[in-house]
Amino acid sequence: MTQNRRISARNVRLEAMDLAASRIHPVHKSNGDEQKYASAHYAMSFSKGLDHDHTTGLVANPAHFEAFRHAIDAGMIDSFTTAVAVPTASPRRKWEAPTAGIVYDLQGPDAQAVTMPPAPALGSTELAFEMAEVYELALLRDVPFISFDQNGGPGSATLNNAVDRLNALPYAMSGFRGRPRKVDATGKLTRQTIFRGSTPGVEVGPYLSQFLLIGTTDQTGTTKVEDGRISYGALQIDQRVAKAEAADDYMMTWDDWYHVQQGYVTPPGQNFASHTRRFITTPRDLATYVHYDALYEAYLNACLILLGQGAPFDSGFANLTGGRPVFAAGAAWTPNATGFALFGGPHILTLVTEVATRALKAVRYQKYNNHLRLRPEALAGRIEKADDISTAHPLTCKVFNDLRDSIWHTVDAVQAFNAAAPNGGDPTALLPMAFSEGSPMHPSYGAGHAAVAGACVTILKAFFDTSTVFGTDSAGNIRFAHAADIVDPLQFEPKNNGASLGSSTAPCPLTLEGELNKLAANIAVGRNMAGVHYFADYYDSLRMGEQIALGVLEEQALCYPTDSFVLSVPTFDGPVVRIGRL
């Protein structure tokens, strides 16, 4: 028997190997901006941490960028120290995991077996629009999310102005051909749809996913869902975040911007002078969440909430979990076995976090080896110095003037904001950043948070019944359950300036699929709110993360040789993928 088991285990590994080998490695394509603007000192490429010219903000010596690119292509970590010239002042920040996309993995798609399309190129209406989006989000950081969901509320004028400016841009007027946004019936952005993401259900109900707010009941019975504390074994996770000071933005003057682009260490993070915590209430709060999160924690928390609620599993294997039996209505049946190590809590909790590392390796290959896309803060620097760059590189760089002119209404608003801000004082076109250090020390496209979101949420959608809705059941419990079991559909939103949560009847029931998609969008777009990513970074990274998780599930399905099951996974673009072993 031992010999037979050893051979059968080998055969399963070989079957998984064949499945992985059958995945055709795609051709990785970039938008060509690195080569197109090479003569302009690689003006459209990530260069943070290299030495920059103070007048133009471009790399001072293009050979330094080329050495950086050669180090990336070589894939040796020491090359970034021995072969790349950097500013001599210290302390300095370090580039993060530039060789991670070169390694191999033993489960799921290889890091280079998935890809992302070219990012929007300089000169396109799409790039102009998504840069305007990032600018507008910076102006909206302290407008409460509840104002996004209503016609009135604090910051309404600022929000309305952002909607109007974005709707007037050519990319919006052409119908968002490429990476679509959520719009109303007339094809326009509204306060309810703007900055929501692109996947099914994200435009329904409050801006924030319920999974970023609610908690669970605990062992003592004293903690309620609306208290926002999640049971994590015998411990609790508090959904409240540290409250950063309003209007406390960074890198709004040229010298501050230049200091950060050089890679110099800045004073730490954000200003938490009030020493208080609150439920996520504003985009600044969401930016704080994605500044300090453990990357997969939002999805681990969602899993803990769903398990704590006893949320229904996918019907394709619910009987294997000890969940609802798949029989005709009214059939009496009580299971004598339940899921735990297999198809139960530990299985799901482990897998929802395990896929994160694979998503990060794949997205690192896209970041460094393929796209090397500059961060929004750097593109804002190009807009600020468009005249100087055009003078220094007249054959190639008038395009930055054109970009500035194409979104001039938004740029004007940013210049007025920077001139009036306590941490600004100059009417620059620089992007106000939520974090003193600006973006991380790696390129913009793809986005690590978004790739991890895509992978982790896909696992949750595979294991749980995504058709369930949120509300109060007949026993008075607040949970995700089948629609027939929900008496009052609910939604929670922060109240009293984030001090507590308030519930109301949901005009349209919130589905589990929609709230998980919304959770992924909230986390990924939250990085845009901080100023460190563009919309395309969210859009394409999310879908790449999904492909990684689906590949892991396909290979794991080979390992369950007895009970038949099928997982039905609604994808971010709508169609359902079915994975299983019959």
Secondary structure as UniProt FT lines:
FT   HELIX           2..21
FT   HELIX           33..36
FT   HELIX           38..40
FT   TURN            43..44
FT   TURN            48..49
FT   TURN            54..56
FT   HELIX           62..74
FT   TURN            77..78
FT   HELIX           79..82
FT   TURN            98..99
FT   HELIX           100..102
FT   TURN            111..112
FT   TURN            122..123
FT   HELIX           125..139
FT   TURN            140..142
FT   HELIX           145..148
FT   TURN            154..155
FT   HELIX           156..167
FT   HELIX           170..173
FT   TURN            174..175
FT   TURN            185..186
FT   TURN            191..195
FT   TURN            200..203
FT   HELIX           210..212
FT   TURN            219..220
FT   HELIX           225..227
FT   STRAND          229..232
FT   TURN            233..234
FT   STRAND          235..238
FT   STRAND          241..242
FT   TURN            246..247
FT   HELIX           254..261
FT   TURN            262..263
FT   TURN            273..274
FT   STRAND          277..278
FT   HELIX           283..292
FT   HELIX           297..309
FT   TURN            315..317
FT   HELIX           318..321
FT   TURN            329..330
FT   TURN            341..342
FT   HELIX           345..364
FT   HELIX           365..371
FT   HELIX           376..384
FT   HELIX           386..392
FT   TURN            394..396
FT   HELIX           399..406
FT   HELIX           408..420
FT   TURN            422..423
FT   TURN            436..437
FT   HELIX           448..463
FT   TURN            466..467
FT   STRAND          469..473
FT   TURN            474..475
FT   STRAND          478..481
FT   HELIX           483..485
FT   STRAND          486..495
FT   TURN            496..499
FT   STRAND          500..505
FT   HELIX           512..530
FT   HELIX           535..557
FT   TURN            558..559
FT   STRAND          565..570
FT   TURN            572..573
FT   STRAND          576..581
//
